[in-house]
Structure formats: structure tokens, C-alpha cells
Amino acid sequence: MTSIIKVNTIQDVGGNNLLISNGSGSITTNNIGGQNTPAFHAKMNASQQLANDTLVKIAYNTEVFDTDGAYDHSTNYRFTVPSGKGGKYLIGGSIRSGNMADTKKITFDFKVNGSEVAENYAQVVSSNSGEQYTIGITKILTLSASDYVEVFVLHQNGAAVNFSSSSSIGSYFYGYKLIGA
């Protein structure tokens, strides 16, 4: 014997719709298993000149998306965890250098509330001066409401270098909350 249950909507105990059927076989799901939000993705829309041997915050000034309005793309260039949204986050970023001389160093840092939590560096080793390099980090961070994450870069090229926005694949900053972590 086969049993059939027919419903248009399934709700949780709080009255939130989890599944909705239009009666024609199409089902809309809402929040089953959770959502990876807040989430943001930002990129540079202009080159940023960095002085030699100086740690500088990177201005990822164009939002690709920002689900909770938590990324500041115009003033502080940082992601701030919204109220009630603490947890584990996957945070990633990358920067593309301007022309670098041989045997010079680039350092890429994540800072949370002004303190370094991740660092990656590259030593430029090329027989061709004037090469460009991309460096980045991906890290899982445990963040609380109002914590903020920023990206800083330092280079030791000997003179100022324009870090580039010319390649959308090279200079970006993103993050999202992990489900179930």
C-alpha cells in the first residue's frame, strides 16, 4: 500500500516556509541546510600605488556582491561581521603586483581587528625585471559580531609600485560564513 501526502507549503515551528510547491511540480526551497551568508566579494577598479617597505591597506573598492551590506567598499575597505552572525568564515583574497625587480619580496596579510592572523609572501625570482606577480591567502577564521577583516600588502621593490586592477582574476577579496562548522 502506498501513502501520499499532498501539501503546498512545509513550514518549520517558527512559521518559516521551508518548501513551497506551485502545484505543477516546481518546488522552491528556503534555507534548507542553512545559507553561506553573510557573503561578499570585492575587487579593485583602479591601481593603488604602494610605497616601498610600507604596510598598506588594499582598497578593494568595487563590490561584486554583498549579501548583508557588511563590506565597506568606500571608506575602510573591510568586512565587518554583522550582529548575530558570528561563526567560522572562509576568507580569501589576492593582489596582483605592478612591475617588480628581481629578488624582491611581496607580503600579503589578513588582519582581524588590526591584528595579523594570516600572512603569505613571495620572493620574486626571475631573470626578467619588470615581471608582475599575484599573491593571495585563503583561511578559515572564527569571527564574532563586529570583528572586521582587512587586507594589507608590503613590498620591498626599492621604489613605489602600482598594484593592479587590470586583471579581474588577480586582485580580489571575498568571504562567506560556513554552514555547520
N, C-alpha and C positions, 0 to 999 in steps of 0.2 A: 504494500500500500504506500502511496506517495502522498506527502503532505505539502501544501502550498500556502505560503504566507504572502499576502498582497498588501503592499504599503506604498505610499508616495514619498514619505519622509521618515527617516530614522533620526531621533534626537538623543543626546546624552541627558543625564539627570538635571543639568542646568538649563535645558531647553535649547541648546545649540544644535543646529542641523548638522548631522554628520554625513548622511546620504540623502540625495533628493533625486527622485525619478520623475521624468516628464510624461511617463505612461507610454512612451514609444520606444523604450529600450535604451535611452540615454540616461546616464547616471552622473550626477555631479557630486564630487566628494569635497568635504570641507574639513581640513585639519585632522585627517585620519593619520595617526602616527606622528603628528606634530609638523611643524614647519621650520626650515632653516632660516628663521628670521629672529632678530634683525639681520639684514644683509646689505652690503654696499659694495660698489665698485667705482673707483675714481681713476682718472688719468690726467696727464699733463696736456694742456693745449698750447703751451709756449715753452721755449727753452728757459732754463734757470741757470744763471751764472753762479758758480761756487768758487769762492776764494780758496787759494792753496792752504792746505793743512788746517782747515777750519771746519768744525762740525756744523752742518747747516740743515735745517728742516726742509723737506721737499714739499713743494706746493703742487699737490695733485689737485688742480683747480677745476676740473670738469667731472661732474657726476655722470656715470653711465646709468646707474640706478642706486636707489637708497630707500629701502622699504619702510624705514621708521623715521626718516629725517634725522638720523644720528651722525651723519658725516658732514662736517663743516668744510665746504669746498671754497669758501671765500675769505675767511679770516685766519683760523687756526690750523686748517688742513689736518684735521684729526677726526677719528671715530670715537664717539663717547657712548658708552653703554647706557641705554635708556632705563628709567626706573622700572624695577620689576623684571628686568631682562638679563640678570647676571647668569653666568654659567661658563661652559667651555666654548671657546670660539676658535675657528680656523682663520688665521690672519696671514695674508701673503702680500708680497709686494716686489717690485723690481724697478730698476732705473737703468737707463742707457746713457753711457758717458759720451761726452764730446771727444775730440781727438786727444789721445793720451800718448805721452812719450814712453819709450821702452823702459822697463824695470821700475815702474811707478805703481803705487798702491791705491786701491779704492776700498773704503769701508762702508758697509750698509748696516744700519741699526734700526731695531724697533725699540721704542721706549713706551712704557706704561707709566702714566702719572709722572713723567720726567725721569724715570729710572730705566736704564738699559736692561732689556730682557732677552734680546737676541742680537747676534752680530754675525755678519759674514764679510769676508774680504777677499779681494782678488789682487794678485800681483801680476801686473802687466808684463808679459814676457813675449815679446815679438821682435822680429828682426826689422819690422816696418814701423817707424814712428808714424803717428797720426792715425792709429787704429782706434775704433770705438768698441766698447765692451758693455755687456749687460750683466748686472749682478742683482741677486734677489734673495729673499728668505720666505719660507713658509713655516709657520709654527702654530701649535695649539697652545692657547693661553687660557687660564682660568681668570675671568674678569667679573667684577662686581658692578652694580649700578653706579654710574658716574665715573668709573675708570675710563681713561682715554688712552688711545694708541696713536703714536706718531712715527714718522719715518725720518731718519737723519742720514746724511751721507758726508763722508770726509774723503778727500783725495790728496795725494802728495805728488802732484804733477810738476810742481815748481812754479806754476803760474795759474791764474784763473782758468776754469774750464766751463763751457756751456754744456749742461746736461740736457739731453734732448727730449723733445716730444715728437720728433719727426717720425718715429716708428711707434704706432699704437701697440705693437707687441712688446715694446721694450720698457715702457715707463708707466706703471700702474700700481694701485694699492687696493686691496679688497679684503673682505672678511664676512663671515656668517656664523651664527650660533649653531652648534652641533646638537643634533637630536639624540637624546638618550645617553649622553656622555656624562 
